[in-house]
Amino acid sequence: MAKRKPAAGTPAPVAHPDLRPGQSVELLQALHILTRDGQLNQDSRRKLKQVYHLHQFIEPLLAEVLAERGDLSLADHGAGKSYLGFILYDLFLKQQAAGTVYGIETRRELVEHSRALAERLGFARMHFLDVSVADSTHAAELPARIDVVTALHACNTATDDAIQFALAKDARFLVLVPCCQAEVAAVLRQNKNASFGLTPLSEIWRHPLHTREFGSQLTNALRCLQLEAHGYQVTVTELVGWEHSLKNELIIARRTGQPRRNAMARIEQILDQLNLTELRSRFAC
């Protein structure tokens, strides 16, 4: 029997070695990861590999919450085009009877695009809010409890806002990929002359490149201590290899309810010794 040809104007089904079984080709084309004829360019392949790798870390957390509660809620902060939320829903949640993804993004046009795409794909348990990360804590459209909070490349202090959101929502898990940590570096730079007379450690950030890099690493170290102070067990690893992205630090936090006893004291000591006391309200809370 001859094979039936697809209707005119209908793209033929795509079998691609980079895609997972059952994965929506229409979704990947809408996200511009696949071209209309089902191809991947180098940039798209890198982006897809990044999201797959993150999915590998997140899916077991979703499965754990779903097994315990029979339901789950995930909030993706700084969602952008919601690559992460859509991929998680497509690869895991669409096969489940429960579980809701909330994409939080300030750019209304991206939120409206995501809403339309979710409706077209039949992803009924995906919702999108055009509010800031900070304002989302009190948004009536979100439940009082959020199980998993993600922030993929949330720029500068948006990652800190996501942490505050997670603490307010009593999140079970956080999955963070910080980006552009400029705030601490700016304070290091501002206080540089005064710091030279306070501590020889100021040599670590004397040169502008070192100021930026040290500020970035210090920011994430303080975030980890902050989470530990609030009863989270923290793991820090790589999202992908350095050849794919320089913004590849992945922070995964699991709420245990057992705060690290000296975490807050460590934050205070670091801020004092590095002449960063004006950042106390950001981290020592």
PyMOL commands that set and color helices and strands:
alter all, ss='L'
color gray80, all
select helices_A, chain A and resi 25-30+42-69+83-91+93-95+108-121+133-136+158-168+183-190+192-196+200-205+208-229+263-273+277-283
alter helices_A, ss='H'
color red, helices_A
select strands_A, chain A and resi 73-77+100-104+126-129+148-155+173-179+232-238+249-255
alter strands_A, ss='S'
color yellow, strands_A
deselect
rebuild
show_as cartoon
